[in-house]
Amino acid sequence: MRGEGKDMSDSKNYNTSFARGLDVIRAFDARNPRLTVAGVADRTGLDRAVARRLLLTLVEEGYARQDGKLFELSSKVLTLGYSYLSAMSLDQRLQPNLDALSKDLGQAVSVSVLDGAETIFIARSDQAGQVMAYVVRTGLRLSAFTSASGRVLLSGLAPEEVARRLEQAQVVALTPYTKTDPEQILTEIARVRAAGHCVNEQELEEGLLSVSVPVRGVDGRIVAALNTNCNHARALSTGFVDTALPALHRVAAEIAALIP
């Protein structure tokens, strides 16, 4: 697994220990979310003692959890991906697309990524003089289980992984409309997965309607969510959702082309 098949062991600039640590992280995937030391050793080709030390190091640093003989990655691993997005100034690359969409819809728009049980906003746009239904700023975190963007992002995970994260999350009712029952939340995320978008009505804030669609990577997996908000009453009277969805899907495809 190391170096995608490239043997760099003789290079003076190659750090074998670091590479082995990356191998251990990559050993976990959707089919193998929890592994024993033996499982990691088998999937990486590492000696069991080495695999154990690396796993315990990840646990100590907060990038993995241990439950008896089983290990699993923690949501902190996702911060590595967010660091990548920040480092490549993705928010600046997306800005022309977001500005055009915001002008087209007459509403603020944003892009977010998943971090454990939360969604974190990495880019946004709104027009001068625009009356915003909800103020979203870069770096804002919201519960993935109660927000439209979060449910879109969660819909890209396996149902059992969504259920596991929900068990560990604390879902707080922000309005009288917020779904907090686990079965209702899982049903809603399944509905989003089937529909390919999410419409959230007043669960985040009373009087607010949110619409979100997935941004998919080259492999088809959901890597981000594109979102817009509108006053709930105005959205219902103007057919905002029907207008917003085609525009959101179009710009989501444009954004996907900007993500390596």
GIQUIKA-V628816 format. One record per backbone hydrogen bond with DSSP energy under -0.5 kcal/mol. CO is the residue of the C=O (numbers start at 1). NH is the residue of the N-H. E is the energy in kcal/mol with one decimal. If there is no record, write none. Layout:
co=CO nh=NH e=E
co=CO nh=NH e=E
This chain:
co=1 nh=4 e=-1.6
co=2 nh=5 e=-1.5
co=3 nh=6 e=-1.5
co=6 nh=8 e=-0.9
co=8 nh=11 e=-2.0
co=11 nh=14 e=-1.2
co=13 nh=15 e=-0.5
co=14 nh=16 e=-0.8
co=15 nh=19 e=-2.2
co=16 nh=20 e=-2.4
co=17 nh=21 e=-1.9
co=18 nh=22 e=-1.9
co=19 nh=23 e=-2.1
co=20 nh=24 e=-2.1
co=21 nh=25 e=-1.9
co=22 nh=26 e=-2.4
co=23 nh=27 e=-1.0
co=24 nh=27 e=-0.6
co=24 nh=28 e=-0.5
co=25 nh=28 e=-1.2
co=32 nh=29 e=-0.8
co=35 nh=71 e=-2.7
co=36 nh=40 e=-2.4
co=37 nh=41 e=-2.7
co=38 nh=42 e=-2.4
co=39 nh=43 e=-2.0
co=40 nh=44 e=-1.7
co=41 nh=45 e=-2.2
co=41 nh=46 e=-0.5
co=47 nh=51 e=-2.8
co=48 nh=52 e=-2.5
co=49 nh=53 e=-2.0
co=50 nh=54 e=-2.3
co=51 nh=55 e=-2.4
co=52 nh=56 e=-2.5
co=53 nh=57 e=-1.9
co=54 nh=58 e=-2.1
co=55 nh=59 e=-2.2
co=56 nh=60 e=-2.5
co=57 nh=61 e=-2.1
co=58 nh=62 e=-0.5
co=58 nh=63 e=-2.3
co=58 nh=64 e=-1.1
co=59 nh=62 e=-1.0
co=63 nh=74 e=-1.9
co=65 nh=72 e=-2.1
co=67 nh=70 e=-2.0
co=70 nh=67 e=-3.2
co=71 nh=35 e=-2.4
co=72 nh=65 e=-3.3
co=74 nh=77 e=-1.6
co=75 nh=78 e=-1.4
co=76 nh=79 e=-1.5
co=77 nh=80 e=-1.5
co=77 nh=81 e=-0.7
co=78 nh=82 e=-2.0
co=79 nh=83 e=-2.2
co=80 nh=84 e=-1.6
co=81 nh=85 e=-2.2
co=82 nh=86 e=-2.5
co=83 nh=87 e=-2.7
co=84 nh=88 e=-1.9
co=85 nh=90 e=-2.0
co=86 nh=89 e=-1.6
co=89 nh=92 e=-0.6
co=89 nh=93 e=-1.6
co=90 nh=94 e=-2.1
co=91 nh=95 e=-0.9
co=94 nh=97 e=-0.6
co=94 nh=98 e=-2.3
co=95 nh=99 e=-3.1
co=96 nh=100 e=-2.0
co=97 nh=101 e=-2.0
co=98 nh=102 e=-2.7
co=99 nh=103 e=-2.1
co=100 nh=104 e=-2.1
co=101 nh=105 e=-2.6
co=102 nh=106 e=-2.1
co=102 nh=107 e=-0.9
co=108 nh=229 e=-1.0
co=109 nh=125 e=-2.2
co=110 nh=227 e=-2.8
co=111 nh=122 e=-2.4
co=111 nh=123 e=-1.4
co=112 nh=225 e=-2.3
co=113 nh=120 e=-2.8
co=115 nh=117 e=-0.6
co=115 nh=118 e=-1.7
co=117 nh=144 e=-2.7
co=117 nh=145 e=-0.5
co=118 nh=115 e=-3.4
co=119 nh=142 e=-2.1
co=120 nh=113 e=-2.4
co=121 nh=139 e=-3.5
co=123 nh=111 e=-2.6
co=125 nh=109 e=-2.5
co=127 nh=130 e=-2.1
co=130 nh=132 e=-1.0
co=134 nh=136 e=-0.7
co=137 nh=140 e=-2.2
co=140 nh=121 e=-2.2
co=142 nh=119 e=-2.8
co=143 nh=146 e=-0.8
co=143 nh=147 e=-1.1
co=147 nh=151 e=-2.1
co=148 nh=152 e=-1.9
co=149 nh=153 e=-2.2
co=150 nh=154 e=-2.7
co=151 nh=155 e=-1.7
co=153 nh=156 e=-1.2
co=154 nh=157 e=-2.0
co=158 nh=161 e=-0.9
co=158 nh=162 e=-2.1
co=159 nh=163 e=-2.4
co=160 nh=164 e=-1.9
co=161 nh=165 e=-2.3
co=162 nh=166 e=-2.3
co=163 nh=167 e=-2.0
co=164 nh=168 e=-1.1
co=165 nh=169 e=-0.8
co=166 nh=169 e=-0.7
co=169 nh=171 e=-0.7
co=170 nh=172 e=-0.6
co=172 nh=174 e=-0.7
co=175 nh=178 e=-1.3
co=181 nh=185 e=-2.3
co=182 nh=186 e=-2.7
co=183 nh=187 e=-2.2
co=184 nh=188 e=-2.3
co=185 nh=189 e=-2.4
co=186 nh=190 e=-2.1
co=187 nh=191 e=-1.9
co=188 nh=192 e=-2.2
co=189 nh=193 e=-2.4
co=190 nh=194 e=-1.8
co=191 nh=195 e=-2.4
co=192 nh=196 e=-2.8
co=192 nh=197 e=-0.6
co=196 nh=214 e=-0.6
co=198 nh=200 e=-0.5
co=198 nh=212 e=-2.4
co=199 nh=201 e=-0.6
co=200 nh=202 e=-0.8
co=200 nh=210 e=-2.6
co=202 nh=177 e=-0.5
co=205 nh=208 e=-1.7
co=207 nh=232 e=-2.6
co=208 nh=202 e=-3.0
co=209 nh=230 e=-2.4
co=210 nh=200 e=-2.7
co=211 nh=228 e=-2.3
co=212 nh=198 e=-2.5
co=213 nh=226 e=-2.7
co=214 nh=216 e=-0.5
co=215 nh=223 e=-2.9
co=215 nh=224 e=-1.5
co=217 nh=220 e=-2.0
co=221 nh=217 e=-3.0
co=224 nh=215 e=-2.9
co=225 nh=112 e=-2.1
co=226 nh=213 e=-2.4
co=227 nh=110 e=-2.2
co=228 nh=211 e=-2.7
co=230 nh=209 e=-2.8
co=231 nh=235 e=-2.8
co=232 nh=236 e=-2.1
co=233 nh=237 e=-2.0
co=234 nh=238 e=-1.8
co=235 nh=239 e=-0.9
co=235 nh=240 e=-2.1
co=239 nh=243 e=-1.4
co=240 nh=244 e=-3.2
co=241 nh=245 e=-2.5
co=242 nh=246 e=-0.6
co=243 nh=247 e=-0.9
co=244 nh=248 e=-2.8
co=245 nh=249 e=-2.6
co=246 nh=250 e=-2.0
co=247 nh=251 e=-2.3
co=248 nh=252 e=-2.4
co=249 nh=253 e=-1.7
co=250 nh=254 e=-1.5
co=251 nh=255 e=-2.8
co=252 nh=256 e=-2.3
co=253 nh=257 e=-1.3
co=255 nh=258 e=-1.7
co=255 nh=259 e=-0.7
co=256 nh=259 e=-0.9
co=258 nh=260 e=-0.6
